Amino acid sequence: MTDAMDLKILGKLQKDCTQSLDLLSDSVGLSSTSCYRRIRRLESAGIIKAKVAVLDEKKGYTDLMVDGAPLPHQPDTIIRWLIDRLRS
């Protein structure tokens, strides 16, 4: 169950999940320890599923990347590509 403070934390993390815990906790008005515990609880509950990088399409990053390599566009090619990557 989330409360208003959890929603505040989630909003800040969605804007920038790379900010320091000190900065995040200050911005929501909690101690670092309390903020850390809330984040861990949100992760354990599956509310926070991943921390990801959003690529800038204007700079040519439109493809899905796996392990730093772009995936091909055709589904059958993707499967062959993944099998080859796993074997190497």
The first five atom37 places (N, CA, C, CB, O) and aatype in JSON, in Angstrom:
{
  "aatype": [12, 16, 3, 0, 12, 3, 10, 11, 9, 10, 7, 11, 10, 5, 11, 3, 4, 16, 5, 15, 10, 3, 10, 10, 15, 3, 15, 19, 7, 10, 15, 15, 16, 15, 4, 18, 1, 1, 9, 1, 1, 10, 6, 15, 0, 7, 9, 9, 11, 0, 11, 19, 0, 19, 10, 3, 6, 11, 11, 7, 18, 16, 3, 10, 12, 19, 3, 7, 0, 14, 10, 14, 8, 5, 14, 3, 16, 9, 9, 1, 17, 10, 9, 3, 1, 10, 1, 15],
  "atom_mask": [
    [1, 1, 1, 1, 1],
    [1, 1, 1, 1, 1],
    [1, 1, 1, 1, 1],
    [1, 1, 1, 1, 1],
    [1, 1, 1, 1, 1],
    [1, 1, 1, 1, 1],
    [1, 1, 1, 1, 1],
    [1, 1, 1, 1, 1],
    [1, 1, 1, 1, 1],
    [1, 1, 1, 1, 1],
    [1, 1, 1, 0, 1],
    [1, 1, 1, 1, 1],
    [1, 1, 1, 1, 1],
    [1, 1, 1, 1, 1],
    [1, 1, 1, 1, 1],
    [1, 1, 1, 1, 1],
    [1, 1, 1, 1, 1],
    [1, 1, 1, 1, 1],
    [1, 1, 1, 1, 1],
    [1, 1, 1, 1, 1],
    [1, 1, 1, 1, 1],
    [1, 1, 1, 1, 1],
    [1, 1, 1, 1, 1],
    [1, 1, 1, 1, 1],
    [1, 1, 1, 1, 1],
    [1, 1, 1, 1, 1],
    [1, 1, 1, 1, 1],
    [1, 1, 1, 1, 1],
    [1, 1, 1, 0, 1],
    [1, 1, 1, 1, 1],
    [1, 1, 1, 1, 1],
    [1, 1, 1, 1, 1],
    [1, 1, 1, 1, 1],
    [1, 1, 1, 1, 1],
    [1, 1, 1, 1, 1],
    [1, 1, 1, 1, 1],
    [1, 1, 1, 1, 1],
    [1, 1, 1, 1, 1],
    [1, 1, 1, 1, 1],
    [1, 1, 1, 1, 1],
    [1, 1, 1, 1, 1],
    [1, 1, 1, 1, 1],
    [1, 1, 1, 1, 1],
    [1, 1, 1, 1, 1],
    [1, 1, 1, 1, 1],
    [1, 1, 1, 0, 1],
    [1, 1, 1, 1, 1],
    [1, 1, 1, 1, 1],
    [1, 1, 1, 1, 1],
    [1, 1, 1, 1, 1],
    [1, 1, 1, 1, 1],
    [1, 1, 1, 1, 1],
    [1, 1, 1, 1, 1],
    [1, 1, 1, 1, 1],
    [1, 1, 1, 1, 1],
    [1, 1, 1, 1, 1],
    [1, 1, 1, 1, 1],
    [1, 1, 1, 1, 1],
    [1, 1, 1, 1, 1],
    [1, 1, 1, 0, 1],
    [1, 1, 1, 1, 1],
    [1, 1, 1, 1, 1],
    [1, 1, 1, 1, 1],
    [1, 1, 1, 1, 1],
    [1, 1, 1, 1, 1],
    [1, 1, 1, 1, 1],
    [1, 1, 1, 1, 1],
    [1, 1, 1, 0, 1],
    [1, 1, 1, 1, 1],
    [1, 1, 1, 1, 1],
    [1, 1, 1, 1, 1],
    [1, 1, 1, 1, 1],
    [1, 1, 1, 1, 1],
    [1, 1, 1, 1, 1],
    [1, 1, 1, 1, 1],
    [1, 1, 1, 1, 1],
    [1, 1, 1, 1, 1],
    [1, 1, 1, 1, 1],
    [1, 1, 1, 1, 1],
    [1, 1, 1, 1, 1],
    [1, 1, 1, 1, 1],
    [1, 1, 1, 1, 1],
    [1, 1, 1, 1, 1],
    [1, 1, 1, 1, 1],
    [1, 1, 1, 1, 1],
    [1, 1, 1, 1, 1],
    [1, 1, 1, 1, 1],
    [1, 1, 1, 1, 1]
  ],
  "atom_positions": [
    [[0.85, -1.18, 0.0], [0.0, 0.0, 0.0], [0.89, 1.25, 0.0], [-0.96, 0.0, 1.23], [1.83, 1.35, 0.79]],
    [[0.6, 2.17, -0.87], [1.38, 3.4, -0.96], [0.62, 4.55, -0.33], [1.72, 3.72, -2.43], [-0.61, 4.56, -0.27]],
    [[1.4, 5.51, 0.15], [0.78, 6.7, 0.72], [1.28, 7.92, -0.06], [1.11, 6.84, 2.24], [1.98, 7.78, -1.06]],
    [[0.91, 9.1, 0.39], [1.27, 10.34, -0.32], [2.78, 10.51, -0.42], [0.65, 11.54, 0.39], [3.28, 11.0, -1.44]],
    [[3.52, 10.12, 0.63], [4.98, 10.26, 0.6], [5.58, 9.3, -0.42], [5.57, 10.0, 2.0], [6.51, 9.67, -1.14]],
    [[5.07, 8.08, -0.5], [5.54, 7.13, -1.51], [5.33, 7.7, -2.9], [4.83, 5.78, -1.36], [6.2, 7.61, -3.76]],
    [[4.16, 8.28, -3.13], [3.87, 8.87, -4.44], [4.81, 10.02, -4.76], [2.42, 9.35, -4.49], [5.2, 10.2, -5.91]],
    [[5.16, 10.8, -3.75], [6.13, 11.89, -3.95], [7.49, 11.32, -4.36], [6.28, 12.73, -2.65], [8.12, 11.81, -5.3]],
    [[7.91, 10.3, -3.66], [9.2, 9.65, -3.97], [9.17, 9.07, -5.38], [9.53, 8.54, -2.93], [10.1, 9.26, -6.16]],
    [[8.09, 8.37, -5.71], [7.98, 7.77, -7.05], [8.01, 8.83, -8.14], [6.69, 6.96, -7.16], [8.63, 8.64, -9.19]],
    [[7.34, 9.95, -7.9], [7.35, 11.04, -8.88], [8.75, 11.58, -9.11], [0.0, 0.0, 0.0], [9.15, 11.83, -10.25]],
    [[9.49, 11.76, -8.02], [10.88, 12.27, -8.14], [11.76, 11.26, -8.84], [11.46, 12.6, -6.75], [12.59, 11.63, -9.68]],
    [[11.6, 9.97, -8.5], [12.42, 8.93, -9.14], [12.1, 8.8, -10.63], [12.21, 7.59, -8.45], [13.0, 8.53, -11.43]],
    [[10.84, 8.99, -11.0], [10.5, 8.9, -12.41], [11.13, 10.03, -13.21], [8.99, 8.93, -12.59], [11.46, 9.85, -14.39]],
    [[11.31, 11.18, -12.6], [11.96, 12.3, -13.29], [13.46, 12.11, -13.38], [11.65, 13.62, -12.58], [14.08, 12.45, -14.38]],
    [[14.07, 11.54, -12.31], [15.52, 11.33, -12.29], [15.87, 10.29, -11.24], [16.27, 12.66, -12.02], [15.98, 10.61, -10.05]],
    [[16.06, 9.06, -11.67], [16.38, 8.0, -10.71], [17.88, 7.95, -10.4], [15.93, 6.65, -11.26], [18.31, 7.09, -9.63]],
    [[18.66, 8.85, -10.98], [20.1, 8.86, -10.7], [20.48, 9.85, -9.6], [20.86, 9.19, -11.97], [21.64, 9.9, -9.2]],
    [[19.51, 10.63, -9.13], [19.84, 11.6, -8.09], [20.27, 10.9, -6.8], [18.64, 12.52, -7.82], [19.86, 9.77, -6.54]],
    [[21.08, 11.56, -6.02], [21.57, 10.96, -4.78], [20.43, 10.79, -3.79], [22.69, 11.82, -4.17], [19.42, 11.49, -3.86]],
    [[20.61, 9.86, -2.89], [19.62, 9.63, -1.85], [19.45, 10.87, -0.98], [20.01, 8.42, -0.98], [18.34, 11.2, -0.57]],
    [[20.55, 11.56, -0.7], [20.48, 12.79, 0.1], [19.62, 13.85, -0.59], [21.89, 13.35, 0.36], [18.77, 14.48, 0.05]],
    [[19.83, 14.04, -1.87], [19.05, 15.03, -2.63], [17.58, 14.63, -2.67], [19.61, 15.17, -4.06], [16.7, 15.47, -2.46]],
    [[17.32, 13.36, -2.95], [15.95, 12.88, -3.01], [15.25, 13.03, -1.67], [15.94, 11.42, -3.45], [14.13, 13.55, -1.61]],
    [[15.89, 12.6, -0.61], [15.26, 12.68, 0.71], [15.01, 14.12, 1.13], [16.13, 11.98, 1.76], [13.97, 14.43, 1.71]],
    [[15.95, 15.01, 0.84], [15.74, 16.44, 1.13], [14.55, 17.0, 0.35], [17.02, 17.25, 0.79], [13.76, 17.78, 0.88]],
    [[14.43, 16.59, -0.91], [13.38, 17.14, -1.76], [11.98, 16.68, -1.36], [13.63, 16.77, -3.21], [10.99, 17.34, -1.68]],
    [[11.89, 15.53, -0.66], [10.57, 15.06, -0.22], [10.35, 15.26, 1.27], [10.42, 13.59, -0.56], [9.27, 14.98, 1.79]],
    [[11.38, 15.76, 1.97], [11.23, 16.07, 3.39], [11.35, 14.89, 4.33], [0.0, 0.0, 0.0], [10.68, 14.84, 5.36]],
    [[12.19, 13.93, 3.97], [12.43, 12.76, 4.83], [13.91, 12.64, 5.15], [11.92, 11.47, 4.15], [14.75, 13.25, 4.49]],
    [[14.22, 11.86, 6.17], [15.62, 11.52, 6.42], [16.07, 10.55, 5.34], [15.82, 10.9, 7.87], [15.24, 9.89, 4.7]],
    [[17.37, 10.46, 5.13], [17.9, 9.54, 4.12], [17.51, 8.1, 4.45], [19.43, 9.66, 4.02], [17.16, 7.33, 3.55]],
    [[17.58, 7.74, 5.73], [17.25, 6.37, 6.14], [15.79, 6.04, 5.85], [17.53, 6.19, 7.63], [15.49, 4.97, 5.31]],
    [[14.9, 6.94, 6.18], [13.48, 6.71, 5.94], [13.17, 6.62, 4.45], [12.65, 7.83, 6.57], [12.39, 5.77, 4.02]],
    [[13.79, 7.48, 3.68], [13.59, 7.48, 2.23], [14.12, 6.17, 1.63], [14.3, 8.7, 1.58], [13.46, 5.56, 0.79]],
    [[15.3, 5.75, 2.08], [15.9, 4.5, 1.6], [14.99, 3.31, 1.89], [17.29, 4.29, 2.25], [14.78, 2.45, 1.03]],
    [[14.46, 3.25, 3.1], [13.57, 2.15, 3.48], [12.31, 2.12, 2.62], [13.18, 2.26, 4.96], [11.85, 1.06, 2.22]],
    [[11.77, 3.3, 2.33], [10.58, 3.36, 1.49], [10.88, 2.88, 0.07], [10.03, 4.8, 1.45], [10.09, 2.15, -0.52]],
    [[12.02, 3.29, -0.47], [12.41, 2.86, -1.82], [12.57, 1.34, -1.86], [13.71, 3.55, -2.27], [12.09, 0.7, -2.79]],
    [[13.25, 0.77, -0.87], [13.45, -0.68, -0.82], [12.1, -1.41, -0.7], [14.36, -1.06, 0.37], [11.91, -2.45, -1.32]],
    [[11.17, -0.86, 0.1], [9.85, -1.47, 0.24], [9.09, -1.42, -1.09], [9.04, -0.75, 1.34], [8.42, -2.38, -1.46]],
    [[9.2, -0.28, -1.8], [8.55, -0.15, -3.09], [9.14, -1.13, -4.11], [8.67, 1.29, -3.61], [8.42, -1.67, -4.95]],
    [[10.44, -1.36, -4.03], [11.09, -2.34, -4.91], [10.64, -3.76, -4.55], [12.63, -2.23, -4.81], [10.31, -4.55, -5.44]],
    [[10.62, -4.07, -3.26], [10.21, -5.42, -2.82], [8.76, -5.72, -3.19], [10.39, -5.55, -1.3], [8.42, -6.86, -3.49]],
    [[7.93, -4.7, -3.17], [6.52, -4.87, -3.51], [6.29, -4.93, -5.02], [5.7, -3.73, -2.93], [5.17, -5.18, -5.47]],
    [[7.35, -4.72, -5.81], [7.22, -4.77, -7.26], [6.67, -3.49, -7.87], [0.0, 0.0, 0.0], [6.35, -3.46, -9.06]],
    [[6.55, -2.43, -7.07], [6.06, -1.16, -7.59], [7.15, -0.5, -8.42], [5.61, -0.22, -6.44], [6.88, 0.03, -9.5]],
    [[8.38, -0.54, -7.92], [9.53, -0.12, -8.72], [10.1, -1.39, -9.31], [10.63, 0.68, -7.86], [10.62, -2.24, -8.59]],
    [[9.99, -1.52, -10.63], [10.43, -2.75, -11.29], [11.84, -2.66, -11.85], [9.47, -3.1, -12.41], [12.56, -3.66, -11.89]],
    [[12.24, -1.47, -12.26], [13.55, -1.33, -12.89], [13.97, 0.13, -12.88], [13.53, -1.87, -14.33], [13.15, 1.03, -12.74]],
    [[15.26, 0.32, -13.02], [15.82, 1.65, -13.21], [16.41, 1.64, -14.61], [16.92, 2.03, -12.09], [17.34, 0.88, -14.88]],
    [[15.88, 2.45, -15.49], [16.24, 2.38, -16.9], [16.74, 3.72, -17.42], [15.06, 1.91, -17.74], [16.51, 4.76, -16.81]],
    [[17.42, 3.66, -18.54], [17.85, 4.86, -19.24], [16.9, 5.09, -20.42], [19.33, 4.73, -19.73], [16.59, 4.16, -21.16]],
    [[16.44, 6.31, -20.58], [15.59, 6.67, -21.71], [16.49, 7.29, -22.77], [14.44, 7.67, -21.27], [17.15, 8.3, -22.54]],
    [[16.51, 6.66, -23.94], [17.39, 7.11, -25.02], [16.76, 8.25, -25.79], [17.71, 5.95, -25.96], [15.54, 8.31, -25.95]],
    [[17.6, 9.16, -26.27], [17.15, 10.33, -27.01], [17.01, 9.98, -28.49], [18.12, 11.51, -26.82], [18.0, 9.77, -29.18]],
    [[15.76, 9.92, -28.96], [15.51, 9.6, -30.36], [16.09, 10.63, -31.31], [14.02, 9.47, -30.61], [16.48, 10.3, -32.43]],
    [[16.17, 11.89, -30.87], [16.7, 12.96, -31.73], [18.19, 12.76, -32.01], [16.48, 14.33, -31.06], [18.73, 13.33, -32.96]],
    [[18.85, 11.96, -31.19], [20.26, 11.69, -31.39], [20.49, 10.34, -32.05], [21.0, 11.74, -30.07], [21.61, 9.82, -32.07]],
    [[19.42, 9.77, -32.6], [19.55, 8.54, -33.37], [19.37, 7.27, -32.57], [0.0, 0.0, 0.0], [19.58, 6.18, -33.11]],
    [[19.0, 7.35, -31.31], [18.83, 6.16, -30.48], [17.37, 5.75, -30.45], [19.36, 6.41, -29.06], [16.65, 6.05, -29.5]],
    [[16.96, 5.05, -31.5], [15.56, 4.65, -31.6], [15.4, 3.14, -31.46], [14.98, 5.1, -32.92], [14.28, 2.66, -31.28]],
    [[16.47, 2.39, -31.53], [16.39, 0.94, -31.46], [16.47, 0.45, -30.03], [17.49, 0.3, -32.3], [17.06, 1.11, -29.17]],
    [[15.89, -0.69, -29.79], [16.02, -1.36, -28.51], [17.42, -1.92, -28.43], [14.95, -2.48, -28.33], [17.93, -2.5, -29.39]],
    [[18.05, -1.75, -27.29], [19.42, -2.2, -27.11], [19.45, -3.35, -26.11], [20.33, -1.04, -26.64], [18.72, -3.34, -25.12]],
    [[20.29, -4.33, -26.37], [20.54, -5.41, -25.43], [22.04, -5.52, -25.28], [19.91, -6.77, -25.9], [22.76, -5.75, -26.25]],
    [[22.51, -5.36, -24.07], [23.94, -5.46, -23.79], [24.75, -4.54, -24.7], [24.41, -6.89, -23.95], [25.83, -4.91, -25.16]],
    [[24.23, -3.36, -24.95], [24.94, -2.36, -25.73], [24.86, -2.52, -27.23], [0.0, 0.0, 0.0], [25.47, -1.75, -27.97]],
    [[24.12, -3.51, -27.71], [24.01, -3.73, -29.16], [22.56, -3.58, -29.58], [24.55, -5.14, -29.55], [21.66, -4.06, -28.9]],
    [[22.31, -2.9, -30.71], [20.93, -2.71, -31.16], [20.31, -4.02, -31.67], [20.87, -1.65, -32.27], [20.98, -4.83, -32.31]],
    [[19.04, -4.2, -31.36], [18.31, -5.36, -31.88], [17.84, -5.09, -33.3], [17.1, -5.7, -30.97], [17.5, -3.96, -33.64]],
    [[17.83, -6.13, -34.15], [17.27, -5.96, -35.49], [15.76, -5.69, -35.4], [17.54, -7.21, -36.36], [15.15, -5.93, -34.36]],
    [[15.17, -5.2, -36.49], [13.76, -4.83, -36.49], [12.8, -5.98, -36.74], [13.53, -3.77, -37.51], [11.68, -5.95, -36.24]],
    [[13.19, -7.01, -37.51], [12.29, -8.09, -37.85], [12.28, -9.14, -36.74], [12.68, -8.72, -39.2], [13.34, -9.54, -36.26]],
    [[11.06, -9.61, -36.34], [10.96, -10.58, -35.24], [11.79, -11.85, -35.45], [9.53, -10.96, -35.05], [12.44, -12.31, -34.51]],
    [[11.77, -12.44, -36.66], [12.53, -13.67, -36.87], [14.04, -13.42, -36.8], [12.17, -14.29, -38.24], [14.8, -14.27, -36.35]],
    [[14.45, -12.25, -37.23], [15.86, -11.88, -37.16], [16.26, -11.65, -35.7], [16.13, -10.61, -38.0], [17.39, -11.98, -35.32]],
    [[15.37, -11.11, -34.9], [15.66, -10.89, -33.48], [15.96, -12.21, -32.79], [14.48, -10.18, -32.79], [16.91, -12.31, -32.01]],
    [[15.14, -13.23, -33.06], [15.35, -14.53, -32.42], [16.7, -15.11, -32.8], [14.22, -15.5, -32.8], [17.44, -15.58, -31.94]],
    [[17.02, -15.09, -34.1], [18.33, -15.59, -34.53], [19.46, -14.79, -33.91], [18.45, -15.56, -36.07], [20.47, -15.35, -33.49]],
    [[19.29, -13.48, -33.86], [20.31, -12.59, -33.3], [20.53, -12.92, -31.82], [19.88, -11.1, -33.46], [21.68, -13.0, -31.36]],
    [[19.44, -13.12, -31.07], [19.56, -13.43, -29.64], [20.26, -14.79, -29.43], [18.17, -13.44, -28.97], [21.1, -14.93, -28.54]],
    [[19.9, -15.77, -30.24], [20.54, -17.09, -30.12], [22.04, -16.97, -30.39], [19.9, -18.1, -31.1], [22.85, -17.54, -29.66]],
    [[22.41, -16.23, -31.43], [23.83, -16.04, -31.75], [24.56, -15.34, -30.6], [23.98, -15.23, -33.05], [25.69, -15.7, -30.26]],
    [[23.9, -14.32, -30.0], [24.52, -13.58, -28.88], [24.74, -14.48, -27.68], [23.66, -12.38, -28.47], [25.75, -14.38, -26.99]],
    [[23.76, -15.37, -27.43], [23.87, -16.27, -26.28], [24.97, -17.31, -26.47], [22.54, -16.95, -26.02], [25.6, -17.74, -25.51]],
    [[25.17, -17.71, -27.71], [26.21, -18.7, -27.99], [27.62, -18.12, -27.92], [25.99, -19.31, -29.36], [28.58, -18.83, -27.64]],
    [[27.74, -16.83, -28.18], [29.08, -16.21, -28.22], [29.57, -15.79, -26.86], [29.07, -15.02, -29.12], [30.68, -15.26, -26.75]]
  ]
}
